[in-house]
Amino acid sequence: CGHAYCGACLAELRTKKVAQACPMCRAELPPGLDGLYELACRANLRIWGMVDRGEASWASLPAAAQEEMDEVVAMLTEAAEQGHMMAQFYLADIYAVPSARQDYGRAFELYRQPAQQGNARCQFNLGNMYRNGRGCEQSHERAAEWWAKAAEQGDAKAQHGLGTAYQD
């Protein structure tokens, strides 16, 4: 609608169950950070499902799916830039998968942010990035450090990776 409100005011309107519309013109309010993340995730999972089922590949998504992924990336980027931890995680996954968007450096940075905040899944993935030298200089020591942090939180894949690292 173009009417500007501060984020705190919009959040307060939502918590008080006020109609999800602009108080000035009654246009629908923007979805908010969590709403933006959820919209992006639904579309992202739909497209990942297409790829997993063999209906498409990341290298040759149909035009409609490619357009939807562009929207997903835009929504996740907006949420990630505002510090949404899971948006950072999903956006990193998008940049880590072999596709036209593949950018290991960007994926590394996006995994690093929530990993430093204690997100076990991102800690595990950051360990993998270090192990393989994707988006960073390869370091088995750094990989083990990040896997250990995730393993301490009960992440089974990190525990396996850490055990394998010590075995080698």
Accessible surface in RSA format (square Angstrom, percent):
REM  Atomic radii and reference values for relative SASA: ProtOr
REM  Chains: A
REM  Algorithm: Lee & Richards
REM  Probe-radius: 1.40
REM  Slices: 20
REM RES _ NUM      All-atoms   Total-Side   Main-Chain    Non-polar    All polar
REM                ABS   REL    ABS   REL    ABS   REL    ABS   REL    ABS   REL
RES CYS A   1   100.60  76.1  13.49  15.0  87.11 204.7  23.22  58.8  77.38  83.4
RES GLY A   2    77.77  95.9   0.00   N/A  77.77  95.9  42.40 116.4  35.37  79.2
RES HIS A   3    80.80  44.2  59.72  41.5  21.08  53.9  40.76  42.0  40.04  46.6
RES ALA A   4   100.07  92.0  66.61 102.8  33.45  76.1  73.10 102.9  26.97  71.4
RES TYR A   5    75.56  35.3  46.60  26.5  28.96  75.4  52.57  39.5  22.99  28.3
RES CYS A   6    71.11  53.8  54.62  60.9  16.49  38.8  47.90 121.4  23.21  25.0
RES GLY A   7    53.99  66.6   0.00   N/A  53.99  66.6  36.52 100.2  17.47  39.1
RES ALA A   8    77.59  71.3  59.79  92.3  17.79  40.5  67.75  95.4   9.84  26.1
RES CYS A   9    61.84  46.8  57.89  64.6   3.96   9.3  12.57  31.9  49.27  53.1
RES LEU A  10    24.34  13.6  24.34  17.4   0.00   0.0  24.34  17.1   0.00   0.0
RES ALA A  11    50.27  46.2  47.29  73.0   2.98   6.8  50.04  70.5   0.23   0.6
RES GLU A  12    90.90  52.2  86.78  65.7   4.12   9.8  28.35  54.8  62.55  51.1
RES LEU A  13    37.78  21.0  37.40  26.8   0.37   0.9  37.78  26.5   0.00   0.0
RES ARG A  14    56.94  23.9  49.56  25.3   7.38  17.6  38.73  52.9  18.20  11.0
RES THR A  15   103.50  73.6  76.05  77.1  27.44  65.4  75.82 101.8  27.68  41.8
RES LYS A  16   134.53  65.6 108.32  66.5  26.21  62.4  75.95  68.4  58.58  62.4
RES LYS A  17   178.89  87.3 151.85  93.2  27.03  64.4 102.09  91.9  76.80  81.8
RES VAL A  18    64.73  42.6  56.64  51.3   8.10  19.5  62.91  54.7   1.83   5.0
RES ALA A  19    67.49  62.1  48.88  75.4  18.61  42.3  61.33  86.4   6.16  16.3
RES GLN A  20    90.35  50.5  80.12  58.6  10.23  24.3  55.85 118.9  34.50  26.2
RES ALA A  21    16.80  15.4  14.90  23.0   1.90   4.3  14.90  21.0   1.90   5.0
RES CYS A  22     1.47   1.1   1.47   1.6   0.00   0.0   1.47   3.7   0.00   0.0
RES PRO A  23    61.17  44.6  42.73  39.0  18.44  67.0  43.10  35.6  18.07 112.3
RES MET A  24   134.99  69.9 100.80  66.7  34.19  81.4  71.41  60.7  63.58  84.2
RES CYS A  25    60.39  45.7  31.26  34.9  29.13  68.5  34.28  86.8  26.11  28.2
RES ARG A  26   163.08  68.5 144.65  73.7  18.43  43.9  61.64  84.2 101.44  61.5
RES ALA A  27    35.28  32.4  24.86  38.4  10.43  23.7  35.23  49.6   0.06   0.1
RES GLU A  28   149.81  86.0 123.59  93.5  26.22  62.4  40.87  79.1 108.94  88.9
RES LEU A  29    11.04   6.1   4.20   3.0   6.84  17.2   4.74   3.3   6.29  16.9
RES PRO A  30    74.33  54.2  66.50  60.6   7.82  28.4  72.94  60.2   1.38   8.6
RES PRO A  31    62.40  45.5  41.60  37.9  20.80  75.6  52.73  43.5   9.67  60.1
RES GLY A  32    25.56  31.5   0.00   N/A  25.56  31.5  23.58  64.7   1.97   4.4
RES LEU A  33    60.63  33.8  49.14  35.2  11.50  28.9  50.40  35.4  10.23  27.5
RES ASP A  34    89.61  62.8  87.07  86.7   2.54   6.0  25.37  59.7  64.24  64.1
RES GLY A  35    21.17  26.1   0.00   N/A  21.17  26.1  17.57  48.2   3.60   8.1
RES LEU A  36    20.77  11.6  20.77  14.9   0.00   0.0  20.77  14.6   0.00   0.0
RES TYR A  37    35.59  16.6  35.59  20.2   0.00   0.0  24.10  18.1  11.49  14.2
RES GLU A  38    88.36  50.7  86.49  65.4   1.87   4.5  22.39  43.3  65.97  53.9
RES LEU A  39    78.59  43.8  74.10  53.0   4.49  11.3  74.16  52.1   4.43  11.9
RES ALA A  40     0.00   0.0   0.00   0.0   0.00   0.0   0.00   0.0   0.00   0.0
RES CYS A  41    13.49  10.2  13.44  15.0   0.05   0.1  12.46  31.6   1.04   1.1
RES ARG A  42   137.42  57.7 131.52  67.0   5.90  14.0  66.63  91.1  70.80  42.9
RES ALA A  43     7.93   7.3   7.82  12.1   0.11   0.3   7.82  11.0   0.11   0.3
RES ASN A  44     1.36   0.9   1.36   1.3   0.00   0.0   0.01   0.0   1.35   1.3
RES LEU A  45   101.29  56.4  92.96  66.5   8.34  21.0  93.30  65.5   7.99  21.5
RES ARG A  46   129.37  54.3 117.47  59.9  11.90  28.3  69.97  95.6  59.40  36.0
RES ILE A  47     0.69   0.4   0.69   0.5   0.00   0.0   0.69   0.5   0.00   0.0
RES TRP A  48    65.73  26.4  65.73  31.8   0.00   0.0  64.78  34.5   0.95   1.5
RES GLY A  49    15.34  18.9   0.00   N/A  15.34  18.9  14.86  40.8   0.47   1.1
RES MET A  50    38.51  19.9  38.51  25.5   0.00   0.0  20.14  17.1  18.37  24.3
RES VAL A  51    27.58  18.2  18.47  16.7   9.11  22.0  18.47  16.0   9.11  24.7
RES ASP A  52   115.12  80.6  79.09  78.7  36.03  85.2  30.11  70.9  85.01  84.8
RES ARG A  53   151.25  63.5 115.10  58.7  36.15  86.1  69.78  95.4  81.47  49.4
RES GLY A  54    64.12  79.1   0.00   N/A  64.12  79.1  31.83  87.4  32.29  72.3
RES GLU A  55   108.97  62.6  71.59  54.2  37.37  89.0  43.86  84.8  65.11  53.2
RES ALA A  56    16.34  15.0   0.38   0.6  15.96  36.3  11.68  16.5   4.65  12.3
RES SER A  57    50.17  42.4  47.19  63.0   2.97   6.8  43.21  92.0   6.95   9.7
RES TRP A  58    32.71  13.1  24.70  12.0   8.01  18.8  20.77  11.1  11.94  19.4
RES ALA A  59    94.65  87.0  58.52  90.3  36.14  82.2  61.84  87.1  32.81  86.9
RES SER A  60    79.09  66.8  60.08  80.2  19.01  43.8  48.81 103.9  30.28  42.4
RES LEU A  61    21.65  12.1   2.19   1.6  19.46  48.9   2.19   1.5  19.46  52.4
RES PRO A  62    65.79  47.9  53.97  49.2  11.82  43.0  65.79  54.3   0.00   0.0
RES ALA A  63    88.48  81.4  69.27 106.9  19.20  43.7  76.06 107.1  12.41  32.9
RES ALA A  64    81.21  74.7  66.41 102.5  14.80  33.7  73.41 103.4   7.81  20.7
RES ALA A  65     7.43   6.8   4.22   6.5   3.21   7.3   6.40   9.0   1.03   2.7
RES GLN A  66    59.30  33.2  59.30  43.3   0.00   0.0  34.56  73.6  24.74  18.8
RES GLU A  67   110.37  63.4 108.25  81.9   2.12   5.0  31.69  61.3  78.68  64.2
RES GLU A  68    45.23  26.0  43.20  32.7   2.03   4.8  17.27  33.4  27.96  22.8
RES MET A  69     1.31   0.7   1.31   0.9   0.00   0.0   1.31   1.1   0.00   0.0
RES ASP A  70    70.70  49.5  63.29  63.0   7.41  17.5  27.37  64.4  43.34  43.2
RES GLU A  71    93.41  53.6  89.76  67.9   3.65   8.7  35.45  68.6  57.96  47.3
RES VAL A  72     0.11   0.1   0.11   0.1   0.00   0.0   0.11   0.1   0.00   0.0
RES VAL A  73    20.75  13.7  20.75  18.8   0.00   0.0  20.75  18.0   0.00   0.0
RES ALA A  74    61.86  56.9  48.97  75.6  12.89  29.3  56.59  79.7   5.27  14.0
RES MET A  75    40.00  20.7  38.76  25.6   1.24   3.0  29.10  24.7  10.90  14.4
RES LEU A  76     0.01   0.0   0.01   0.0   0.00   0.0   0.01   0.0   0.00   0.0
RES THR A  77    31.59  22.5  31.59  32.0   0.00   0.0  29.34  39.4   2.25   3.4
RES GLU A  78    90.53  52.0  87.44  66.2   3.09   7.4  24.76  47.9  65.77  53.7
RES ALA A  79     0.00   0.0   0.00   0.0   0.00   0.0   0.00   0.0   0.00   0.0
RES ALA A  80     5.89   5.4   1.71   2.6   4.18   9.5   2.05   2.9   3.84  10.2
RES GLU A  81   133.97  76.9  94.29  71.3  39.67  94.5  41.97  81.2  92.00  75.1
RES GLN A  82   111.07  62.1  78.48  57.4  32.59  77.6  38.31  81.5  72.76  55.2
RES GLY A  83    42.37  52.3   0.00   N/A  42.37  52.3  25.30  69.4  17.07  38.2
RES HIS A  84    27.00  14.8  21.25  14.8   5.75  14.7  21.32  22.0   5.68   6.6
RES MET A  85    58.91  30.5  54.16  35.8   4.75  11.3  43.51  37.0  15.40  20.4
RES MET A  86    49.84  25.8  49.33  32.6   0.50   1.2  40.40  34.3   9.44  12.5
RES ALA A  87     0.00   0.0   0.00   0.0   0.00   0.0   0.00   0.0   0.00   0.0
RES GLN A  88     7.15   4.0   7.15   5.2   0.00   0.0   0.00   0.0   7.15   5.4
RES PHE A  89     8.12   4.1   8.12   5.0   0.00   0.0   8.12   4.9   0.00   0.0
RES TYR A  90    38.36  17.9  38.36  21.8   0.00   0.0  12.04   9.0  26.32  32.4
RES LEU A  91     0.00   0.0   0.00   0.0   0.00   0.0   0.00   0.0   0.00   0.0
RES ALA A  92     0.00   0.0   0.00   0.0   0.00   0.0   0.00   0.0   0.00   0.0
RES ASP A  93    33.66  23.6  31.31  31.2   2.35   5.5   6.65  15.7  27.01  26.9
RES ILE A  94     3.27   1.9   3.10   2.3   0.17   0.4   3.27   2.4   0.00   0.0
RES TYR A  95    34.25  16.0  34.25  19.5   0.00   0.0  12.68   9.5  21.57  26.6
RES ALA A  96    25.79  23.7  17.34  26.8   8.45  19.2  17.43  24.5   8.37  22.2
RES VAL A  97    22.43  14.8  17.61  15.9   4.82  11.6  22.14  19.2   0.28   0.8
RES PRO A  98    94.69  69.0  87.41  79.7   7.28  26.5  89.18  73.6   5.51  34.2
RES SER A  99    28.59  24.2   7.18   9.6  21.41  49.3  12.17  25.9  16.42  23.0
RES ALA A 100   102.68  94.4  57.67  89.0  45.01 102.4  70.78  99.7  31.91  84.5
RES ARG A 101    47.78  20.1  38.44  19.6   9.34  22.2  25.76  35.2  22.02  13.3
RES GLN A 102    67.92  38.0  43.40  31.7  24.52  58.4   8.15  17.4  59.77  45.3
RES ASP A 103    65.86  46.1  59.40  59.1   6.46  15.3  17.70  41.7  48.16  48.0
RES TYR A 104    59.93  28.0  55.72  31.7   4.21  10.9  44.62  33.5  15.31  18.9
RES GLY A 105    33.28  41.0   0.00   N/A  33.28  41.0  26.60  73.0   6.69  15.0
RES ARG A 106    79.28  33.3  73.16  37.3   6.12  14.6  31.97  43.7  47.31  28.7
RES ALA A 107     0.00   0.0   0.00   0.0   0.00   0.0   0.00   0.0   0.00   0.0
RES PHE A 108    15.37   7.7  15.37   9.5   0.00   0.0  15.37   9.3   0.00   0.0
RES GLU A 109    65.21  37.4  65.21  49.3   0.00   0.0  35.64  68.9  29.58  24.1
RES LEU A 110     3.24   1.8   3.24   2.3   0.00   0.0   3.24   2.3   0.00   0.0
RES TYR A 111     8.34   3.9   8.34   4.7   0.00   0.0   2.08   1.6   6.26   7.7
RES ARG A 112    72.31  30.4  72.31  36.9   0.00   0.0  19.72  27.0  52.58  31.9
RES GLN A 113    60.58  33.9  57.29  41.9   3.29   7.8  21.21  45.1  39.37  29.9
RES PRO A 114     0.00   0.0   0.00   0.0   0.00   0.0   0.00   0.0   0.00   0.0
RES ALA A 115     1.30   1.2   0.00   0.0   1.30   3.0   0.00   0.0   1.30   3.4
RES GLN A 116   110.72  61.9  74.83  54.7  35.89  85.5  26.77  57.0  83.96  63.7
RES GLN A 117   110.02  61.5  74.13  54.2  35.90  85.5  40.91  87.1  69.11  52.4
RES GLY A 118    30.90  38.1   0.00   N/A  30.90  38.1  22.96  63.0   7.93  17.8
RES ASN A 119    22.88  15.8  15.53  15.0   7.35  17.7   7.38  17.8  15.50  15.0
RES ALA A 120    21.10  19.4  16.64  25.7   4.46  10.1  16.64  23.4   4.46  11.8
RES ARG A 121   117.05  49.1 115.07  58.7   1.97   4.7  50.21  68.6  66.84  40.5
RES CYS A 122     0.00   0.0   0.00   0.0   0.00   0.0   0.00   0.0   0.00   0.0
RES GLN A 123     7.99   4.5   7.99   5.8   0.00   0.0   0.00   0.0   7.99   6.1
RES PHE A 124    33.29  16.7  33.29  20.6   0.00   0.0  33.29  20.2   0.00   0.0
RES ASN A 125    28.12  19.4  27.28  26.4   0.84   2.0   5.17  12.4  22.95  22.2
RES LEU A 126     0.84   0.5   0.84   0.6   0.00   0.0   0.84   0.6   0.00   0.0
RES GLY A 127     0.00   0.0   0.00   N/A   0.00   0.0   0.00   0.0   0.00   0.0
RES ASN A 128    31.16  21.5  30.96  29.9   0.19   0.5  12.21  29.4  18.94  18.3
RES MET A 129    11.47   5.9  10.43   6.9   1.04   2.5   1.25   1.1  10.23  13.6
RES TYR A 130    27.74  13.0  27.74  15.8   0.00   0.0   9.24   6.9  18.50  22.8
RES ARG A 131    91.97  38.6  91.05  46.4   0.92   2.2  29.49  40.3  62.48  37.9
RES ASN A 132    63.84  44.0  39.02  37.7  24.81  59.7   9.42  22.7  54.42  52.6
RES GLY A 133    27.92  34.4   0.00   N/A  27.92  34.4   4.14  11.3  23.78  53.3
RES ARG A 134   108.52  45.6 106.38  54.2   2.14   5.1  11.52  15.7  97.00  58.8
RES GLY A 135    33.53  41.4   0.00   N/A  33.53  41.4  11.51  31.6  22.02  49.3
RES CYS A 136    31.63  23.9   6.77   7.6  24.86  58.4  21.38  54.2  10.25  11.1
RES GLU A 137   154.58  88.7 136.87 103.5  17.71  42.2  59.68 115.4  94.90  77.5
RES GLN A 138    98.08  54.8  78.21  57.2  19.87  47.3  17.91  38.1  80.17  60.8
RES SER A 139    24.07  20.3  19.54  26.1   4.54  10.4  18.72  39.9   5.36   7.5
RES HIS A 140   108.85  59.5 104.88  72.9   3.97  10.2  75.87  78.2  32.98  38.4
RES GLU A 141   126.55  72.7 119.72  90.6   6.83  16.3  63.90 123.6  62.65  51.1
RES ARG A 142    93.06  39.1  93.06  47.4   0.00   0.0  30.64  41.9  62.42  37.8
RES ALA A 143     0.60   0.6   0.60   0.9   0.00   0.0   0.60   0.8   0.00   0.0
RES ALA A 144    16.87  15.5  15.94  24.6   0.93   2.1  16.34  23.0   0.53   1.4
RES GLU A 145    82.93  47.6  75.84  57.4   7.08  16.9  37.62  72.8  45.30  37.0
RES TRP A 146    12.54   5.0  12.54   6.1   0.00   0.0  11.66   6.2   0.88   1.4
RES TRP A 147     8.34   3.3   8.34   4.0   0.00   0.0   8.34   4.4   0.00   0.0
RES ALA A 148    27.93  25.7  27.24  42.0   0.69   1.6  27.67  39.0   0.26   0.7
RES LYS A 149    93.87  45.8  91.45  56.1   2.42   5.8  51.35  46.2  42.52  45.3
RES ALA A 150     0.00   0.0   0.00   0.0   0.00   0.0   0.00   0.0   0.00   0.0
RES ALA A 151    15.26  14.0   8.80  13.6   6.47  14.7   9.20  13.0   6.06  16.1
RES GLU A 152   148.92  85.5 107.79  81.5  41.13  97.9  48.84  94.5 100.07  81.7
RES GLN A 153   100.78  56.4  60.75  44.4  40.03  95.3  39.70  84.5  61.08  46.3
RES GLY A 154    49.70  61.3   0.00   N/A  49.70  61.3  25.88  71.0  23.81  53.3
RES ASP A 155    28.77  20.2  19.10  19.0   9.66  22.9  11.22  26.4  17.54  17.5
RES ALA A 156    73.09  67.2  63.52  98.0   9.57  21.8  64.03  90.2   9.06  24.0
RES LYS A 157   143.29  69.9 137.37  84.3   5.92  14.1  83.90  75.5  59.38  63.3
RES ALA A 158     0.00   0.0   0.00   0.0   0.00   0.0   0.00   0.0   0.00   0.0
RES GLN A 159    86.68  48.5  76.36  55.8  10.32  24.6  28.40  60.4  58.28  44.2
RES HIS A 160   135.30  73.9 125.01  86.9  10.29  26.3  92.06  94.9  43.24  50.3
RES GLY A 161     9.24  11.4   0.00   N/A   9.24  11.4   8.95  24.6   0.29   0.7
RES LEU A 162    27.89  15.5  27.89  20.0   0.00   0.0  27.89  19.6   0.00   0.0
RES GLY A 163    40.82  50.3   0.00   N/A  40.82  50.3  34.52  94.7   6.30  14.1
RES THR A 164    54.35  38.7  52.01  52.7   2.35   5.6  45.63  61.3   8.73  13.2
RES ALA A 165    36.40  33.5  13.11  20.2  23.30  53.0  20.66  29.1  15.75  41.7
RES TYR A 166   165.00  77.0 135.67  77.2  29.33  76.3 104.05  78.2  60.95  75.1
RES GLN A 167   153.46  85.8 117.28  85.7  36.17  86.1  43.69  93.0 109.76  83.2
RES ASP A 168   144.79 101.4  83.46  83.1  61.33 145.0  46.71 109.9  98.08  97.8
END  Absolute sums over single chains surface
CHAIN  1 A     9512.1       7400.0       2112.1       5154.2       4357.9
END  Absolute sums over all chains
TOTAL          9512.1       7400.0       2112.1       5154.2       4357.9
